[in-house]
Amino acid sequence: MLEVRISVWADLDEDGKKRLLARPKLKNADDLPEQVCSIIKAVRNTGDKALRFYSQKFDAVDSNELVLSQALQQQQLAKLTFERKAAIDLAYNNIRTFHSAQLPKDIKLETSPGVLCELKYAAFDSVGLYIPGGSAPLPSTVLMLGVPAQLANCRRVVLVTPPGQPKASDIAPEIIYAAKLCGISEIYTVGGAQAIAALAYGTDSIAKVDKIFGPGNRYVTEAKQQVSKDPLGAAIDMPAGPSEVLVIADAAASPAFVAADLLSQAEHGVDSQVVLISDSQELLDKTVQAMNEQLLKLPRAIIAKKAIDHSRFILTADLETAALVSNLYAPEHLIIQTNQDQQLLPKLTNAASIFVGAWTPESAGDYASGTNHVLPTYGYSRTHSSLSLLDFYRRYTVQTISSQGIRAIGPAIITLASAEGLTAHANAVKVRLTALEKQSKQSSEFKQISAASK
């Protein structure tokens, strides 16, 4: 039986409110950076040898060729059922439809006469997609990362995923099929911090990439952070932590629906966090009862129950306060099941992905509605956005200034550069204006001479 404590928001002082909304401290957080740093160094120093060593140490795989050949991919694809293939097809089409609408457009305009400015987009040349494996391989994540990479026309797209069991090549056929739909054929059977190091720095088997995408455990997350700080490493999509969901529900919500949404997130892992906020004590009580009933039917009940142990059930005076609490928490996933959904929506500013109404489970966004499920967690949604097609591009600007243009803005540039004490900046404009004055004077003298000779 779940024993969930319900906190009354109005009864808490400021410190109590902060403690209530604090995320659970990550395990091994103190020595994690050092552990990951040593793994990254080993991969940089010994490459494939280190990757195979860690496959044995962490994944209990005695032999790992690292590269998943086309023949082995086809062998795994033969195991895919028609039903799962059709489900992946549907999800692929919806995700592609939504992300196709995000294709960026270059901008080209004159800011002043003769001053032409452009904003251009260029897809990353090579990207690495990290796909978690283990007890819950995620073909959905292949689609969430592979579709935008495909739409952006990244020249090289690399997929890494932890080795299968008992053989390294026993990768879930769903992952391989999703990769195939996205045009990805370069697949490697390596996971963890060592996979991130391989993508960031390269080995004999795995060439370096420009940017790394994808969720993972705390070792993967720490490795991504470390390589992103190294100029010789690789860029990353976003910082992240354990998965989480916050539900705002009132007395009109279905306790069974709310319970199902909370449990669907709790089963991700023991470090996941679920939060329920309501202005109805009855809804909170009935949801706990429904969770106990549904837990009995879940194969991952033990994992979900441990996650529920650090859940938060909060009673607020009204829904407006519930929205305030949600913004303070800044959840990865936010579900609204109230009679005032549309009125609440504009007030909910700090969430990575929002699910509105009784018929919109968070699972829809995880798999097949079309939005992306790679999201900032651990409060990062205050400052970071959900993954989109634009994350697979870099932006750059171009400016072309004519003689007319430099005459128009040159004096202002000289004034501003002089105000900042940057004389060489000012001089770069002065020499041009002087040259134009000289050209203008010579042109005028030539015209006078020509007129006189006539």
C-alpha positions in Angstrom: 0.0 0.0 0.0 1.2 3.5 -0.8 1.4 5.9 2.1 1.4 9.3 0.5 1.6 12.4 2.6 -0.6 15.3 1.5 0.9 18.8 2.2 -1.3 21.8 2.6 0.4 24.7 0.8 -1.1 27.4 2.9 0.3 25.8 6.1 3.9 26.0 5.0 6.3 28.8 5.5 8.7 29.9 2.8 11.4 27.4 3.8 8.8 24.6 4.0 7.6 25.4 0.5 11.2 25.3 -0.9 11.9 22.0 0.8 8.6 20.6 -0.6 9.4 21.5 -4.2 13.1 20.4 -4.0 14.1 17.6 -6.2 15.6 14.4 -4.6 19.3 14.6 -4.3 20.9 12.4 -7.0 22.7 9.3 -5.7 26.5 9.3 -5.9 26.4 13.0 -6.8 29.6 13.8 -5.0 32.0 11.4 -6.7 30.1 11.1 -10.0 32.1 13.8 -11.9 35.4 12.1 -11.0 34.1 8.7 -12.0 32.9 10.0 -15.4 36.0 12.0 -16.0 38.1 8.8 -15.6 35.9 7.0 -18.1 36.2 9.8 -20.6 40.0 9.9 -20.2 40.2 6.1 -20.8 38.2 6.4 -24.0 40.3 9.3 -25.2 43.5 7.4 -24.5 42.7 3.9 -25.6 39.6 4.3 -27.8 37.9 1.0 -28.8 39.9 -0.9 -26.2 38.2 1.1 -23.5 34.8 0.7 -25.0 35.1 -3.1 -25.0 36.5 -3.0 -21.5 33.5 -1.1 -20.2 31.1 -3.4 -22.1 32.5 -6.2 -20.1 32.5 -4.3 -16.8 29.2 -2.5 -16.9 27.1 -4.6 -19.4 28.5 -8.1 -18.8 29.2 -8.6 -22.5 32.3 -10.6 -23.2 32.5 -9.8 -26.9 31.5 -6.6 -28.6 32.3 -5.7 -32.1 30.9 -2.2 -31.4 29.6 -1.8 -35.0 26.1 -3.2 -35.7 26.6 -4.4 -39.3 23.9 -4.3 -41.9 23.6 -8.0 -41.8 23.0 -8.0 -38.1 20.5 -5.2 -38.4 18.5 -7.2 -40.9 18.7 -10.2 -38.7 17.1 -8.3 -35.8 14.5 -6.6 -38.1 13.1 -10.0 -39.0 11.9 -10.4 -35.4 9.7 -7.2 -35.5 6.0 -7.9 -35.3 3.6 -6.3 -37.8 1.7 -4.5 -34.9 4.8 -2.8 -33.6 6.0 -1.9 -37.0 2.6 -0.2 -37.7 2.7 1.7 -34.4 6.2 3.0 -35.2 5.0 4.0 -38.7 2.1 6.0 -37.2 4.4 7.7 -34.6 7.0 8.5 -37.3 4.4 10.2 -39.6 3.0 12.3 -36.8 6.4 13.4 -35.5 7.6 14.2 -39.0 4.4 16.2 -39.7 4.8 18.4 -36.6 8.6 18.9 -37.0 8.3 19.6 -40.8 6.3 22.7 -39.8 9.4 23.9 -37.9 11.7 24.2 -40.9 13.6 27.5 -40.5 13.6 30.2 -43.1 16.6 32.5 -43.8 16.1 36.2 -43.3 17.5 38.8 -45.7 16.8 42.6 -45.3 18.3 46.1 -45.5 18.6 47.7 -42.1 19.7 50.9 -43.7 20.1 51.8 -47.4 23.1 49.9 -48.6 23.4 47.8 -45.4 22.3 44.2 -46.2 21.9 41.8 -43.2 21.1 38.1 -43.4 20.4 35.3 -40.9 21.1 31.9 -42.2 20.7 28.3 -40.9 23.1 25.4 -41.5 22.4 21.9 -40.3 25.1 20.3 -38.2 27.4 18.2 -40.3 27.4 15.2 -37.9 25.3 14.4 -34.9 25.3 11.6 -32.4 22.0 10.2 -31.0 22.2 8.4 -27.6 19.3 5.9 -27.2 18.9 4.3 -23.8 18.7 0.5 -23.6 18.6 -1.9 -20.7 15.3 -2.8 -19.2 13.3 -0.4 -21.3 14.8 0.2 -24.8 13.3 3.4 -26.3 12.6 3.3 -30.1 10.4 6.3 -29.5 13.5 8.3 -28.7 15.0 7.2 -32.0 12.1 8.9 -33.7 12.3 12.0 -31.5 15.9 12.5 -32.4 16.1 10.8 -35.8 13.2 12.6 -37.5 14.6 16.2 -36.9 18.0 15.0 -37.9 16.6 13.6 -41.1 14.5 16.8 -41.8 17.6 19.0 -41.2 19.6 16.9 -43.7 22.5 16.4 -41.3 25.1 14.7 -43.5 26.0 12.0 -40.9 23.7 10.7 -38.2 25.2 8.2 -35.7 23.2 6.1 -33.2 24.7 4.6 -30.1 22.8 2.3 -27.7 23.9 0.0 -24.9 24.8 -3.6 -26.1 22.1 -6.2 -26.0 21.9 -9.4 -24.0 23.2 -12.0 -24.1 25.0 -10.8 -27.3 26.0 -7.2 -27.9 24.2 -7.4 -31.3 20.9 -8.3 -29.7 19.6 -4.7 -30.1 15.8 -4.4 -30.0 14.3 -4.6 -33.5 12.1 -1.7 -32.8 15.2 0.6 -32.3 16.6 -0.6 -35.6 13.4 -0.2 -37.5 12.9 3.3 -36.2 16.4 4.1 -37.2 15.8 2.8 -40.7 12.8 5.0 -41.1 14.9 8.0 -40.2 17.6 7.0 -42.7 20.1 6.0 -40.0 22.4 3.0 -40.8 25.4 3.8 -38.6 24.6 2.1 -35.3 27.0 1.2 -32.5 26.5 -1.1 -29.5 27.9 1.0 -26.8 26.3 2.9 -23.9 26.9 4.9 -20.8 29.5 7.7 -20.3 31.9 5.8 -22.6 29.5 6.2 -25.5 29.3 9.9 -25.0 33.1 10.1 -24.9 33.4 8.1 -28.1 30.9 10.5 -29.8 32.7 13.6 -28.5 36.3 12.6 -29.3 36.1 9.7 -31.7 37.7 6.2 -31.7 39.0 3.9 -34.5 35.4 2.6 -34.9 33.3 5.7 -34.1 34.2 9.0 -35.8 33.7 12.2 -33.7 30.4 14.2 -34.1 29.6 17.9 -33.7 26.7 17.6 -31.4 25.2 14.9 -29.1 21.5 14.4 -28.4 19.5 12.1 -26.2 18.6 11.3 -22.6 20.3 8.8 -20.3 21.2 7.9 -16.8 23.2 10.2 -14.4 26.5 8.9 -15.9 25.4 9.8 -19.4 24.1 13.2 -18.3 27.3 14.0 -16.4 29.4 12.9 -19.4 27.4 15.1 -21.7 28.0 18.1 -19.4 31.7 17.4 -19.3 32.3 17.1 -23.0 30.2 20.1 -23.7 32.6 22.3 -21.6 35.6 21.1 -23.6 36.3 23.0 -26.8 37.7 19.7 -28.3 34.5 17.8 -27.2 31.0 18.3 -28.6 27.9 20.4 -28.1 24.9 18.8 -26.4 21.2 19.2 -26.7 20.3 20.2 -23.1 21.0 19.6 -19.4 18.7 17.0 -17.8 18.0 14.9 -14.8 15.5 12.2 -13.8 12.1 12.3 -15.5 9.2 14.0 -13.8 5.5 14.9 -14.1 3.3 17.4 -12.4 -0.5 17.1 -12.6 -2.9 19.9 -11.8 -6.4 18.4 -11.2 -9.6 19.7 -9.6 -12.7 17.9 -8.2 -14.0 17.3 -11.8 -10.9 15.2 -12.8 -11.0 11.5 -13.0 -8.9 10.0 -10.1 -8.2 6.9 -12.3 -6.8 9.1 -15.1 -4.7 11.1 -12.7 -3.4 8.0 -11.0 -2.5 6.4 -14.4 -0.6 9.5 -15.5 1.4 9.7 -12.2 2.3 6.0 -12.4 3.2 6.2 -16.1 6.0 8.6 -15.1 6.9 6.8 -11.9 7.7 3.6 -13.8 10.6 5.3 -15.6 12.9 4.8 -12.7 13.3 5.0 -8.9 14.6 8.5 -9.2 11.6 9.8 -11.1 9.4 12.3 -9.3 5.6 12.8 -9.6 3.7 15.7 -8.2 0.0 16.2 -7.8 -1.6 19.6 -7.0 -5.3 20.0 -6.4 -7.7 22.3 -4.7 -9.8 19.2 -3.8 -9.0 17.0 -0.8 -11.4 14.4 -2.2 -9.6 14.2 -5.5 -6.2 13.7 -3.7 -7.6 10.9 -1.6 -9.3 9.1 -4.4 -6.2 9.4 -6.6 -4.1 7.6 -3.9 -6.7 4.9 -3.8 -6.7 4.5 -7.6 -2.9 4.4 -7.6 -2.9 1.5 -5.1 -5.4 -0.4 -7.3 -3.5 0.2 -10.5 -0.1 -0.6 -9.0 -1.2 -4.2 -8.5 -1.4 -4.7 -12.3 2.0 -3.1 -13.2 5.0 -5.3 -14.0 7.3 -2.4 -13.0 5.4 -1.8 -9.7 8.4 -2.0 -7.5 10.2 0.7 -9.5 7.0 2.9 -9.6 6.5 2.5 -5.8 10.0 3.6 -5.0 9.5 6.7 -7.2 6.2 7.4 -5.4 8.1 7.4 -2.1 9.5 10.9 -3.0 6.3 12.1 -4.7 4.5 15.3 -3.7 0.8 15.6 -3.1 -0.2 19.2 -2.5 -3.5 20.8 -1.5 -4.0 24.4 -2.5 -6.7 26.9 -1.8 -7.5 27.3 -5.5 -6.3 26.5 -9.0 -4.6 29.9 -9.4 -2.3 28.9 -6.5 -1.8 25.5 -8.1 -0.5 27.3 -11.2 1.8 29.4 -9.0 3.2 26.2 -7.4 3.7 24.6 -10.8 5.7 27.5 -12.0 7.9 27.4 -9.0 8.6 23.7 -9.5 9.0 24.1 -13.3 8.2 20.5 -14.4 9.4 18.5 -17.4 5.8 17.3 -18.1 2.7 19.3 -16.9 -0.8 17.8 -17.2 -3.9 19.9 -16.6 -7.2 18.1 -15.9 -9.6 20.8 -14.6 -12.8 22.6 -15.6 -10.6 25.7 -16.2 -7.9 24.3 -18.5 -7.9 27.1 -21.1 -8.0 29.8 -18.4 -5.1 28.2 -16.6 -2.9 27.6 -19.6 -1.7 31.2 -20.1 -0.6 31.3 -16.4 1.6 28.2 -16.7 4.9 29.6 -18.0 7.5 27.2 -16.6 7.0 23.7 -18.1 8.8 21.9 -20.9 5.7 20.2 -22.4 2.0 20.7 -21.4 -0.8 18.2 -21.8 -4.3 19.7 -21.7 -7.5 17.9 -20.8 -8.7 14.5 -19.7 -8.0 12.8 -23.0 -4.4 13.9 -23.3 -2.1 11.6 -21.3 1.6 12.3 -21.1 2.1 9.0 -22.9 0.8 10.6 -26.1 3.7 13.0 -26.2 6.1 10.3 -25.3 5.2 8.3 -28.4 2.8 9.4 -31.1 1.1 12.8 -30.9 4.0 14.5 -32.8 5.6 16.7 -30.2 9.1 15.9 -29.0 9.7 14.0 -25.8 13.3 15.1 -25.3 12.8 17.7 -22.6 14.7 19.6 -20.0 14.1 18.2 -16.5 15.2 18.9 -12.9 13.9 22.5 -13.1 15.8 23.4 -16.3 12.5 24.1 -18.1 12.7 27.6 -16.5 15.5 28.4 -18.9 15.6 25.7 -21.6 13.2 24.6 -24.2 12.0 21.2 -25.5 13.9 19.7 -28.3 12.9 21.0 -31.8 14.1 20.9 -35.4 16.1 24.1 -34.8 18.4 22.3 -32.4 19.9 20.5 -35.4 20.9 23.7 -37.0 23.4 26.4 -36.1 22.6 30.0 -37.0 25.0 32.5 -38.5 24.7 36.0 -39.9 26.0 37.6 -43.1 26.3 41.3 -43.8 27.1 43.1 -47.0 27.7 46.8 -47.0 27.9 49.1 -50.0 29.8 52.3 -50.2 26.5 54.1 -49.7 25.9 52.0 -46.6 29.3 52.6 -45.0 28.9 56.3 -45.5 25.5 56.2 -43.8 26.5 54.2 -40.7 30.2 54.8 -40.6 30.2 57.9 -38.5 28.0 56.2 -35.9 30.4 53.3 -35.7 33.4 55.6 -35.2 31.6 57.5 -32.4 30.6 54.2 -30.6 34.0 52.6 -31.0 35.7 55.8 -29.7 33.4 55.8 -26.8 34.5 52.3 -25.9 38.2 53.2 -26.4 38.6 50.8 -29.3 40.6 53.0 -31.7 41.5 50.3 -34.1 37.7 49.5 -34.6 37.1 53.2 -35.4 40.1 53.3 -37.7 38.8 50.3 -39.7 35.9 52.6 -40.7 37.9 55.8 -41.0 40.3 54.3 -43.7 37.3 53.3 -45.7 35.6 56.7 -45.5 38.9 58.4 -46.3 39.2 56.1 -49.4 35.7 57.0 -50.5 36.3 60.7 -50.0 39.5 60.3 -52.1 37.6 58.4 -54.8 34.8 61.0 -54.8 37.3 63.9 -55.1 39.2 62.2 -57.9 35.9 61.5 -59.7 34.9 65.1 -59.3 38.2 66.4 -60.6 37.9 64.0 -63.6 34.5 65.3 -64.4 35.8 68.9 -64.3 38.7 68.1 -66.6 36.4 66.3 -69.0 33.9 69.2 -69.1 36.8 71.7 -69.7 38.2 69.7 -72.6 34.8 69.8 -74.3 
